Amino acid sequence: LLRTGRDAALRLLRGAAWMYLREARARAPGEDDFADVHGLDAQRYYNVLCMAYGSDPEFFVNVVRKGHLPQERAEGCQEEWQQVDYAAKALVQGHVDAKAIARIRERYQKRWGESVKGAR
C-alpha cells in the first residue's frame, strides 16, 4: 500500500494509525491479549508508523519529528521496511496483475493527486 504514491500512502497511513491508536487507548490489554496470536493495538500502531517511515524517511520525517514514533524505534525502520519489502516481492509480486496495479495507481493519483510535500 505504501507504493500507491505519496498522497495515497499518507491517507492510508493516517487511517491505519488512527484506528490502531484509537483501539489501543480504548482499553487496557488483559492477559488474553498478551496470549493472542495478534500483536497489541499499540504495537500495530508503532509498526505501521515504522513501515511508513522506513519506506520513505524523507517524506514521513514528521512522524518522528512530532514524536509519534520514538527516535530509537525509527533508527531500525529502514531495515524493517527492507525485510517486508523483500518478502512482498519474493512471495507476492509474481502473483499480482501489474496492469491492474497500474490502473489502480492512475485512478487514485487522478483522485488524490501527488501534491503532498511532506507527511504531517
Secondary structure, DSSP 8 states (H G I E B T S, - for coil): -TTS-HHHHHHHHHHHHHHHHHHHHHS---HHHHHSSS--HHHHHHHHHHHHHHH-TTTTHHHHHTTSS-HHHHTTHHHHHHHHHHHHHHHTGGGS-HHHHHHHHHHHHHHH-S---S--
